[in-house]
Amino acid sequence: MLKASDYPSVSLREPAPLTGGAHQWDYKKGNIMTVHLTDDFAANYAAWRDAGIAVPGFDPKAVRNYTEQHPYWIHFGAGNLFRAVHAPIAQDLIENGETKAGILVAETFDADIIDLAYKPFDNRCLQVVLNADGSVDSRLIASVADAFGIRAHDGEWDRLAKVFRDPQLQFVTVTITEKGYALTRPDGELLPWIKPEADGGPDKAVSAMGAITALLFERFKAGAAPIAMVSTDNFSQNGDRFAAAIRQMAGWWHANGFVGSDFLDYVKNPAKVSFPLSMIDRITPNPAEAVSELLAKQGFGDTEIIHTPKRTNVAPFANTEKTWYLVIEDAFPNGRPDLTKAGVYLADRDTVNEADEMKVTTCLNPLHTALATFGMLLGYPSMSKTIADPTLRKLVERLGYTEGLPVVTDPGIFSPKEFLRQVIEERVPNPNIPDTPARISTDTSQKIPIRYGVTIGKYLKSDTLDAGSLVAIPLTIAGWLRLLLGADGKGTRDDGSEVTLSSDPRLADLQAALAGLTVGGDLADADAKLRPILADAAIFGTDLNATPLADKIIGYFREFAAGTGTVDATIAKALK
């Protein structure tokens, strides 16, 4: 069977002159043999080759049958990142002879993903790697043996519960975004969709945290076999946050008489249920129309971008960048295959924590948020356009090299400075990654305490570093607050035009707090309106009014809001 290395890359700008077999591209007629995800690729691999798509070297039906009897890995979160990272890892493990089983996937937030983007395609997808030189590497991913869309405790739930009862199940991974771990409001009140699950017990649980806790209860009742619960979501201390949510849900059920103290002991015992830390990194934007069109031209037939009723954007393909990292704390009480054979780093807890903190607080995520904020202000359509702006390039260079690297601990498995260089010089500038400031701007209020609060805290605690020397961080915070000027989820761009803001759980509150401030208007109340926001440690990790940064942020905000066309000049002046 052909391997990925046997296939040519193809160009995003125009189809490469693929040849071979009976299905070569006919430029005069403009047609090519069309392949579909459900095709028997082993019987007709020449057509896949001519479309520039690498196919698996195994029989998906055999993998599916083996997995049904020997499940070892299930993932929660069936979105694009899963298809760009976890499913390909599972495929590599099969290809490398580490396992005969595939991966299982479940979706609790938007079960329509399973119905619309998995089941019609035999749970297969196309991984499309977009290279910076314009070439594309496409690969058929057929490692997903089964998919579960969870809406209620019905037949689908029963099938999933059966998997959790199987002692062969070794680990669970999740990508549910940081919001998926939240069980309470900032004031401690249960979230409205969590309260019925906390009060009603395992039989009522369908949210991510509720469902996973209920499934762990099924495993406990079936013999309490050990398992690793691995958060691969993009925030610091993700495993600890995962553990806290599961244990909190179990605690409510114990208090309400649904489970015994022995179940609490089970989920609190790392020899039984571990919650390893991880660091994951691969830019995986929503499926792009440009990629869809390219694939269609090259002979791939499943290119429709799907918009679910919950506004999730998925497709039979997942477009992503070439560079990726996944580092996991090696704490698997029920064993695991050799994940390093598929490119995963396994390390001790301290190393994973250092790698994660390096990325999330210094070398990638803070740069993303800064570029996205000013990209929204300046109306740039893509992340690559934002970093092509010389002023914004200088901003993130200062943010990373000058302000970030002095507080980074080198994890030892890769260089923070080289990681940062890749981000600034190769990854974000890649014009073929269809990532947008609007996507990165989602939930900014939830990201700031990690992406900037951690670095601010390190400066405040340092005997040698001066928090007052920070420039890029207060500029970004001021730019974010300036972007929010408006009402009803609409902000104001640098040119004065209205822009729809990305979703954020604090958006309505923040816009209400800023009400009365307008671009080019009277800013006499700016100090009084901004100080309470800057005091919110839930957003910034500390009360910024007790630091030298508050005055800087307010000053930059006033300059940004003084009129239109102020953003570039304000940043350039501050960076001098």
ZAROMI-113094 format. One line per field, with one value per residue (C-alpha): residue number from 1; residue in one letter; x, y, z. Coordinates in steps of 0.001 Angstrom, whole numbers, plus 524288, in hexadecimal, padded with zeros to 5 digits. Layout:
REM ZAROMI-113094
markol	[NUM;...]
lumvex	[a;...]
px	[X;...]
py	[Y;...]
pz	[Z;...]
***
This chain:
REM ZAROMI-113094
markol	[1;2;3;4;5;6;7;8;9;10;11;12;13;14;15;16;17;18;19;20;21;22;23;24;25;26;27;28;29;30;31;32;33;34;35;36;37;38;39;40;41;42;43;44;45;46;47;48;49;50;51;52;53;54;55;56;57;58;59;60;61;62;63;64;65;66;67;68;69;70;71;72;73;74;75;76;77;78;79;80;81;82;83;84;85;86;87;88;89;90;91;92;93;94;95;96;97;98;99;100;101;102;103;104;105;106;107;108;109;110;111;112;113;114;115;116;117;118;119;120;121;122;123;124;125;126;127;128;129;130;131;132;133;134;135;136;137;138;139;140;141;142;143;144;145;146;147;148;149;150;151;152;153;154;155;156;157;158;159;160;161;162;163;164;165;166;167;168;169;170;171;172;173;174;175;176;177;178;179;180;181;182;183;184;185;186;187;188;189;190;191;192;193;194;195;196;197;198;199;200;201;202;203;204;205;206;207;208;209;210;211;212;213;214;215;216;217;218;219;220;221;222;223;224;225;226;227;228;229;230;231;232;233;234;235;236;237;238;239;240;241;242;243;244;245;246;247;248;249;250;251;252;253;254;255;256;257;258;259;260;261;262;263;264;265;266;267;268;269;270;271;272;273;274;275;276;277;278;279;280;281;282;283;284;285;286;287;288;289;290;291;292;293;294;295;296;297;298;299;300;301;302;303;304;305;306;307;308;309;310;311;312;313;314;315;316;317;318;319;320;321;322;323;324;325;326;327;328;329;330;331;332;333;334;335;336;337;338;339;340;341;342;343;344;345;346;347;348;349;350;351;352;353;354;355;356;357;358;359;360;361;362;363;364;365;366;367;368;369;370;371;372;373;374;375;376;377;378;379;380;381;382;383;384;385;386;387;388;389;390;391;392;393;394;395;396;397;398;399;400;401;402;403;404;405;406;407;408;409;410;411;412;413;414;415;416;417;418;419;420;421;422;423;424;425;426;427;428;429;430;431;432;433;434;435;436;437;438;439;440;441;442;443;444;445;446;447;448;449;450;451;452;453;454;455;456;457;458;459;460;461;462;463;464;465;466;467;468;469;470;471;472;473;474;475;476;477;478;479;480;481;482;483;484;485;486;487;488;489;490;491;492;493;494;495;496;497;498;499;500;501;502;503;504;505;506;507;508;509;510;511;512;513;514;515;516;517;518;519;520;521;522;523;524;525;526;527;528;529;530;531;532;533;534;535;536;537;538;539;540;541;542;543;544;545;546;547;548;549;550;551;552;553;554;555;556;557;558;559;560;561;562;563;564;565;566;567;568;569;570;571;572;573;574;575;576]
lumvex	[m;l;k;a;s;d;y;p;s;v;s;l;r;e;p;a;p;l;t;g;g;a;h;q;w;d;y;k;k;g;n;i;m;t;v;h;l;t;d;d;f;a;a;n;y;a;a;w;r;d;a;g;i;a;v;p;g;f;d;p;k;a;v;r;n;y;t;e;q;h;p;y;w;i;h;f;g;a;g;n;l;f;r;a;v;h;a;p;i;a;q;d;l;i;e;n;g;e;t;k;a;g;i;l;v;a;e;t;f;d;a;d;i;i;d;l;a;y;k;p;f;d;n;r;c;l;q;v;v;l;n;a;d;g;s;v;d;s;r;l;i;a;s;v;a;d;a;f;g;i;r;a;h;d;g;e;w;d;r;l;a;k;v;f;r;d;p;q;l;q;f;v;t;v;t;i;t;e;k;g;y;a;l;t;r;p;d;g;e;l;l;p;w;i;k;p;e;a;d;g;g;p;d;k;a;v;s;a;m;g;a;i;t;a;l;l;f;e;r;f;k;a;g;a;a;p;i;a;m;v;s;t;d;n;f;s;q;n;g;d;r;f;a;a;a;i;r;q;m;a;g;w;w;h;a;n;g;f;v;g;s;d;f;l;d;y;v;k;n;p;a;k;v;s;f;p;l;s;m;i;d;r;i;t;p;n;p;a;e;a;v;s;e;l;l;a;k;q;g;f;g;d;t;e;i;i;h;t;p;k;r;t;n;v;a;p;f;a;n;t;e;k;t;w;y;l;v;i;e;d;a;f;p;n;g;r;p;d;l;t;k;a;g;v;y;l;a;d;r;d;t;v;n;e;a;d;e;m;k;v;t;t;c;l;n;p;l;h;t;a;l;a;t;f;g;m;l;l;g;y;p;s;m;s;k;t;i;a;d;p;t;l;r;k;l;v;e;r;l;g;y;t;e;g;l;p;v;v;t;d;p;g;i;f;s;p;k;e;f;l;r;q;v;i;e;e;r;v;p;n;p;n;i;p;d;t;p;a;r;i;s;t;d;t;s;q;k;i;p;i;r;y;g;v;t;i;g;k;y;l;k;s;d;t;l;d;a;g;s;l;v;a;i;p;l;t;i;a;g;w;l;r;l;l;l;g;a;d;g;k;g;t;r;d;d;g;s;e;v;t;l;s;s;d;p;r;l;a;d;l;q;a;a;l;a;g;l;t;v;g;g;d;l;a;d;a;d;a;k;l;r;p;i;l;a;d;a;a;i;f;g;t;d;l;n;a;t;p;l;a;d;k;i;i;g;y;f;r;e;f;a;a;g;t;g;t;v;d;a;t;i;a;k;a;l;k]
px	[80000;804EE;809C9;808CB;816A1;81293;80967;80CC2;80949;7FFDA;7FEE7;7F4D3;7F686;7F394;7F2CE;7FFF6;801A6;7FEBB;800B9;80011;7F5DB;7E9A1;7E462;7EE1A;7E984;7E49E;7E75C;7E075;7D3F0;7D571;7D177;7D746;7D290;7CB78;7CE23;7C58E;7C852;7BFC6;7C6A0;7CE45;7DB7D;7E2D1;7DBDF;7DDF5;7E9B5;7EE97;7E37A;7E748;7F56F;7F1D2;7E9EC;7F61C;7F011;7F761;7EF2A;7F076;7F828;7EDD5;7DFFB;7D6A5;7CC79;7D63E;7DA1D;7CBDF;7C909;7D533;7D238;7C48C;7CA91;7D6CF;7D468;7E009;7DE0A;7D21C;7D215;7C7D7;7C6A2;7C473;7C891;7D35B;7DEB7;7DB6B;7DBD7;7E8B6;7EFF8;7E9EB;7E437;7F0FE;7F8A1;7EF9D;7F1D3;80092;7FFE5;7F8DD;8021B;80DEA;808C1;806BB;7F870;7EE0D;7E33F;7DE9D;7D9DA;7CBE2;7C625;7BAA2;7B43C;7ABF8;7AAFF;7A66C;7A230;79E4E;7ACBB;7AC13;79F97;7A3F2;7B2B7;7B5F4;7AB8F;7A900;7B795;7BA1B;7C0AB;7CBA6;7D132;7DBDE;7E722;7EC0D;7F932;7FB1E;80983;80F2E;8142A;8065C;80715;7FD58;7FF05;7F237;7F002;7E41D;7E1C9;7DA89;7DE87;7D185;7CAE0;7BE2B;7B7FA;7ADCB;7A501;7A007;79319;78C75;78DAA;788F4;78E43;799EE;79D20;79BFC;7A5F6;7AF59;7AD4E;7B0DC;7BE0A;7C08F;7BD63;7C7D0;7D444;7DC54;7D93D;7E622;7E3EF;7DABA;7DEBA;7D677;7D60F;7C9F4;7CFC5;7D1E2;7C383;7C00B;7C630;7BE29;7B3CD;7B0E8;7AFB8;7BA22;7B149;7B108;7A33E;7A1A2;7A06F;7924D;79562;79DA8;7941C;78A61;795C2;79B1E;78DA8;7890E;794D8;79C0A;78FB9;78D64;79B38;79DC1;7A71E;7B569;7B93F;7AC91;7ACB6;7BAF9;7B8D7;7ACF7;7B4BB;7BF8B;7B505;7B143;7BF84;7C03B;7B421;7B9AF;7C5D1;7CCB0;7D728;7E189;7E18B;7E8A2;7E048;7E864;7E421;7EA47;7E3AF;7EB9D;7ED9B;7F709;7F54F;7EABA;7EBA9;7E9D7;7DDFE;7D86E;7DA72;7D434;7C7F3;7C614;7C829;7BF11;7B42A;7B665;7B625;7A8DB;7A39C;7A8FC;7A2C8;795C0;79688;798CF;7A678;7ADF9;7BA86;7C190;7BF0F;7C4DB;7D0BB;7D1C1;7D22D;7DB7F;7E543;7EF79;7F2E5;7E4FA;7E10D;7EC46;7EB2A;7F7F7;7FBE9;7FDD9;801F0;7FBF9;7FF1B;7FA48;7F374;7E705;7DDA5;7CFE0;7CEFC;7D197;7CA81;7D79C;7DBB6;7CE92;7D008;7DDE8;7DA21;7CED4;7D7E1;7E12D;7D6D3;7D1DA;7C322;7BF76;7C200;7B58A;7B7B2;7AD76;7A751;7A00E;79439;79D5E;7A614;7B145;7B8E7;7BDCC;7C02F;7C44A;7D1F9;7DA0F;7E3E1;7EF6A;7FD9B;80987;80F85;80991;80CE9;8066F;80D49;806BD;80A6D;80DA4;8038E;7FB63;7F736;7F120;7FC42;7FD46;80360;8103A;80AB6;81841;81787;80D26;8148D;80F6F;818DA;8179F;81DCA;81D08;81361;81CDA;82166;81383;80FD0;81BA2;818CA;80A9E;80D81;817B1;80DA2;8017C;80755;8129A;81607;80927;7FC26;7FF37;803FC;7F7AF;7EEE1;7F66F;7F605;7E7B5;7E3F8;7EABA;7E6BE;7D891;7DB30;7E1E9;7D8D3;7E2BA;7DC14;7E64C;7F0AD;7FB30;7F712;7F833;80655;80983;806B6;81461;80F65;80833;8140B;81C58;811F6;81228;820E8;821A5;816D2;81DFE;82C8A;82D8E;82287;81FE3;82CB5;832A3;82864;82804;82D48;83375;82C8E;83889;83157;8313E;8366E;82D17;83494;833C8;8256C;8230C;82AB8;82254;815FB;81A45;821A8;81ADF;80E20;805DF;80AF6;806C2;7FD0D;7F6C9;7F1D5;7E418;7E3F5;7DD0C;7DE0A;7CFAC;7D209;7DDBE;7D64A;7CBEE;7CB1E;7D64C;7D232;7D42B;7E18A;7E7CE;7EA73;7F2C4;7F868;7FC6A;7F930;80392;80E60;809A7;809EF;817E6;81C53;815A3;81C53;829BA;834D9;83B66;8303A;827F3;81982;819B3;8228C;817E7;812A7;80CF0;80430;7FDBD;7FC7A;7F51A;7EC27;7E951;7E6CE;7DD4C;7D5A1;7D58E;7D028;7C4B5;7BF90;7B1CB;7A5AF;79E00;7A9CA;7AE8D;7BBB5;7C274;7CDDC;7D91C;7D282;7C5FA;7BE33;7B637;7BB07;7B43F;7BC31;7BF96;7B7E2;7BC9A;7B56E;7B963;7B64D;7A92B;7AE58;7BA70;7B323;7A996;7B4FF;7BAC8;7ADC1;7AEC8;7BC92;7BD47;7C804;7CB3E;7C1BC;7C33C;7CCB7;7CBD2;7C597;7CF85;7D70B;7CAD4;7C57F;7D230;7D6FD;7CC58;7CF17;7DDBB;7DB23;7D4D0;7DE81;7D5D9;7D9D0;7E7B3;7EC76;7EE75;7E92D;7F075;7ED76;7F77E;801ED;808A9;80104;7F3C0;7F861;7FF10;7F2E0;7EA2A;7F3CC;7F489;7E5CC;7E409;7ED41;7E652;7D8E0;7DC81;7D7CA;7D88F;7E53F;7EC9E;7F085;7FCC3;80270;7FFA8;80649;811E9;813BC;812F4;81CA5;826E2]
py	[80000;80DB1;8161D;824C7;82677;82077;82BE5;83929;845D1;84E3A;85CEC;86566;86F48;86604;8574F;850C8;84931;83C0B;8306B;821B0;81717;8189D;8245D;82F3C;83D5D;841CE;85086;85280;84BFB;85001;84325;8384A;82BD3;82FDD;8287D;82840;8251D;8190B;81359;806B0;80D27;8003D;7FBE8;808D1;80F55;81481;81E5D;822B8;823C0;82C1A;834EE;83688;82FCA;825EC;81A59;81158;804D1;7FD3F;7F850;801A7;7F6F0;7EE21;7F973;7FC3F;7EE1B;7ECED;7F98C;7F4FA;7E9BE;7F0C9;7FF4F;8069D;8151D;81DD2;82C61;8368C;841F8;83E7F;84B77;84F7F;84E5C;84020;83D6A;844AE;83ED5;83379;82B9B;82C78;82828;81C6F;81984;81A34;810B1;806F0;8093E;80762;7FAAD;7FFEB;7FBF0;7F58F;7FE00;80B4A;816E4;81975;8271E;82CDF;83A38;84007;84E76;84D3A;83F71;843F0;8437A;834B8;833BB;83D2D;83BEF;82E37;823FE;82798;825B3;8190F;82168;824C1;83213;83872;83ECC;84A41;84FE8;85D90;86073;86E29;86C9E;86A9E;85BDC;852C3;84533;83D9E;830FE;82854;825F8;8194F;81691;81A78;80D93;8130E;82022;82360;82F52;830E4;837E1;82F52;8227C;81A6B;80F8D;817DE;81A11;80B8D;80884;81279;80D8E;7FFF4;80533;80B48;7FE96;7F77E;7F5F1;7F67E;804FD;80B87;81A12;82514;831C7;83DFE;84A82;85189;85F5A;865D7;8694F;85AE7;85951;86401;85F78;86BFE;87A95;883A8;88583;876D8;87469;86852;86B00;86920;85D33;85718;85883;84E3D;844B6;8478A;84624;83AE5;831F0;829E7;82647;83495;837E5;83B66;846FD;843F6;843C6;83D7A;832F5;82F7F;82E93;825F5;81D3D;81C24;817D1;80D1D;808EF;80916;80078;7F6F6;7F43C;80158;7FEBE;80962;813B6;82023;82C44;8353E;84320;847CB;85505;86128;866F9;86599;85B3A;854EF;847CA;84DF1;8557E;848F4;841BB;84CA4;84CCE;83E0C;83D63;848DA;8426D;835A3;83D00;842D3;83579;82FEE;83AE0;83847;8299E;824EA;81F47;81A10;81F15;813C0;81A04;826A7;81F06;81906;825FA;82BD7;8209C;8231F;814A9;81253;81EBF;82785;8351F;83791;8452C;847A8;851F7;851FA;85AE1;85AB0;86607;86020;86A50;867BC;86105;86AF6;86CF0;86E80;8610B;85B5C;860D6;85BC0;84E1D;84DE2;851C3;846DE;83C66;83B91;83AE4;83D9F;84C19;85202;85A58;85709;860EB;85A3E;86073;863DE;86B1C;86174;861BC;85467;84D64;84017;845EA;84CEB;8571A;85979;85DD3;8551F;857C8;85101;84D31;84461;8424A;8398E;83664;827F3;823BD;818B6;80F30;805BA;805F9;80BE5;80951;8100E;81D53;8225B;819EE;82388;82FE4;83230;836A8;82F4F;835EB;837F2;84170;84CB5;84BEB;84BB5;85723;85EDA;85BCF;85F96;86C0D;86F9F;86EDE;873E0;87F2B;88395;87DC7;87C16;87EFD;88CCC;89057;88AC1;892B0;89F42;89D68;89991;8A568;8AF17;8A765;8A979;8B7EC;8B9D6;8B12E;8A714;89B01;890FE;88EB2;88E98;89C53;8A127;89CF9;8A263;8AFD4;8B4A9;8BB5D;8AF54;8A6F7;8AF92;8AED0;8A003;89F7F;8A7D3;89FEE;8932B;895CE;8A183;89FC7;89136;889C7;88F8A;8885D;87B85;86EDA;866BA;85974;85301;84B48;856A9;86498;86FA4;8794B;87067;86D9F;87C51;87E6F;8745C;87B47;888CF;8856E;87953;8754D;8818C;8879B;87B7C;8818D;87471;87289;87837;87C94;88916;89323;890B5;88257;8851D;8901D;886DF;886FE;8909E;893EE;885A8;88524;89181;88C50;8817A;8880C;8947C;892EB;88883;890E9;89CE0;894E8;8907F;89E77;8A2E4;89822;89A02;8A0E8;8A432;8A6D1;8B325;8B1D6;8C034;8BD0D;8B529;8BB97;8B16A;8AB3F;8B7FD;8BC3C;8AFBC;8B0DC;8BF0F;8BB51;8B0C6;8BA36;8C446;8BA0A;8B7A0;8C59A;8C3D4;8BC56;8AFE9;8A7F0;8B205;8B892;8C3B3;8C26D;8CC01;8D272;8D47E;8C9C9;8BFDF;8B1EC;8A5E7;8A14A;8931D;88C27;88E00;88AEA;89826;8A02A;8A5B3;8A930;8AFC9;8B79B;8BC1C;8C051;8C828;8CE31;8DCAC;8DC16;8DDEE;8DF26;8ED9F;8F0F8;8F63C;8ED8B;8F4A6;8E895;8DF0E;8DDA3;8DB53;8D159;8C9F8;8C8C9;8BF16;8B6B0;8B6D1;8B2C1;8A617;89B56;8916C;89806;89C6D;8931B;89E61;8ABEC;8B3D8;8C058;8BBD8;8BB0A;8C4F8;8BF66;8C5A0;8D362;8CE9D;8C770;8D32D;8DC13;8D353;8D1CE;8E092;8E193;8D690;8DC6D;8EAA6;8E94A;8E0D2;8DC68;8DC6C;8CE31;8CD65;8DA20;8D6F1;8C99D;8CF04;8DA00;8D0B9;8C71F;8D1D2]
pz	[80000;7FCE8;8081E;80A0C;804F6;7F801;7F528;7EF82;7F635;7EE8B;7ED98;7F43C;7E97C;7DE3F;7DC57;7DA90;7CDDC;7D3E8;7CB2E;7CBFD;7CAC3;7C2B5;7CA1A;7C75F;7C6EC;7B99F;7B943;7AC5B;7B0AA;7BEC9;7C4D5;7CCD9;7D308;7DF8F;7EC24;7F83B;80666;805FB;7FA0A;7FAB7;7F9E9;7F9E7;7ED74;7E669;7EC8B;7DF8A;7DF8A;7ED43;7E933;7DD8E;7E68E;7EEEC;7FAC0;8031E;8078E;81353;812A7;81A3E;818A3;81FBF;8213A;82827;83103;83406;83770;83FE6;84710;84A6B;851FC;856C2;85916;85EAF;85BBC;85B54;858BB;85C72;85311;844CA;83EFD;835DD;83F6E;841FD;83373;831DF;83D85;844F5;839BD;831EE;83E03;83F34;830D4;83267;83DD1;83521;829B6;832A0;83833;845F5;8463B;83DE4;8439A;83F53;84714;84B7F;84C1A;8537C;852B8;85DA3;859F2;84BD3;8487D;83AE2;8376B;83842;83057;825B7;824BE;8298F;826F6;818AD;815F6;81D79;82801;81E96;81B68;8136D;81AA1;81269;8167C;81105;80F1E;80F2C;80121;7FC1B;7FAE5;80149;80701;807B3;80EF3;8109B;81F1D;821C3;82FCB;835F6;838B3;83E37;841B0;84C06;84C32;85A19;85C1C;86654;86D7A;8620E;85985;8557D;863C3;86692;85BF5;861AB;86F8B;86AD5;8665A;873AD;87A8C;872A2;87AC2;86E30;86CB9;87033;86EE5;86B52;864D6;863BF;85BBA;8608A;861ED;86F0B;8706F;870C4;87E34;884A6;88E41;895B3;89393;8993A;8A521;8A7A1;8A2B1;89A3E;88BC2;8874D;87EE6;8899F;894E5;88FBF;88E5A;89BEA;8A1E8;89960;899F9;88FC5;88840;884C3;880A7;8726E;87356;87119;87F73;883D7;8796B;87B9A;88A50;8881D;87EF4;88903;89290;888F0;88888;89754;8989F;88E96;896A9;8985E;88E1A;88D52;882A7;87EA9;87C2D;87386;870E0;86446;864A6;86254;86FDD;87B21;8859E;87D4D;88429;8917C;88C96;886F0;893C4;89BA3;89322;89355;8A1F8;8A462;89CA1;8A3C1;8B0A0;8ADB4;8AA38;8B6CE;8BEB1;8B7E6;8BA55;8AC6C;8AE65;8B9F8;8BFE9;8B96E;8AC27;8B13A;8B5A5;8A80F;8A0A4;8AAB9;8AA05;89F41;89F38;89AAD;89372;88F4B;88971;88235;87E01;86F90;865D4;85843;84CF8;83F0C;83872;83308;82D99;82922;81BE2;81128;80456;7FD5B;80201;7FE2B;7F077;7EF1D;7F35A;7E9BD;7DEA0;7E214;7E22F;7F030;7F084;7FEBD;80015;80591;811A6;81BD2;8250D;83012;836C6;84217;8386F;838BC;82C05;827B5;81AEF;815CD;81633;8208A;81C0F;824F0;82578;82454;831B8;83D7D;84B64;8554C;86256;86C88;87A7A;87A8C;884A9;87EDB;889A3;87FE6;87621;86893;85B50;8585D;854D2;8516F;8452F;84074;843E5;851AA;85C33;86915;874C7;88360;88954;88AF7;87CD4;87787;8801F;87B72;86D1F;86EB7;8761E;86BEB;8610E;867DA;86F7E;866E6;859B0;85269;858D3;85D9B;85009;84A0C;852F1;85071;841BE;84205;84A3F;84169;8356A;83960;83BDD;82EC8;826D9;82273;81CAB;820C7;82B09;8208A;81C8A;82A81;82C3D;81EB6;82497;82878;834C7;83993;8363B;83F0B;849A3;84A56;8492B;85561;85BCA;85979;8594B;86268;86C28;86BAE;86A7F;87704;87F21;87786;87D01;87231;87228;86C48;861E1;85853;85885;85C5E;853ED;8480D;84AD5;84B41;83EB5;837B2;83C4B;837EA;82B7F;8263C;82C84;82E00;82138;81995;80FE0;80D3F;81B2A;81A75;82899;82C77;83753;83A2D;83D5E;845FF;84CDC;85200;860FA;86280;87075;87410;86DAF;87310;880D6;87B12;86F08;8762B;8848A;886BF;880FC;88871;894F1;8926F;8904D;89CCB;8A49F;89E81;8A57B;89892;88EFD;88F12;88BC8;88854;87CD3;87613;869DF;860A6;86AFC;86F87;86149;85E2A;869F3;86692;85867;85C99;86533;85A38;850CF;85A0F;85903;85400;8580C;855B7;851B0;847DB;84951;8425F;83913;837F2;82C3A;8340D;82D4E;834DA;83664;83BC4;84766;849D2;8545C;8624A;86F08;874AC;86896;86CF2;87A79;8751F;86AEE;8756E;87E04;872BB;86EAE;86C31;866DB;85833;84E15;84CC7;857AE;86566;86CC7;879C6;87FF2;87A53;886F0;88F23;88589;88325;8912A;89581;88991;88C0E;89A22;8959E;898F9;891F3;8853E;887EB;89264;89BD0;89F0F;894F2;89C61;8A64F;89BA8;892C2;88747;889E8;886EF;87A8E;875ED;87884;87186;865A0;865A7;8655C;859C4;8528C;85538;8528B;84495;8388E;83258;83F32;840E0;8389D;83D84;84BC4;84AE3;84356;84D2B;858CE;852EE;85172]
***
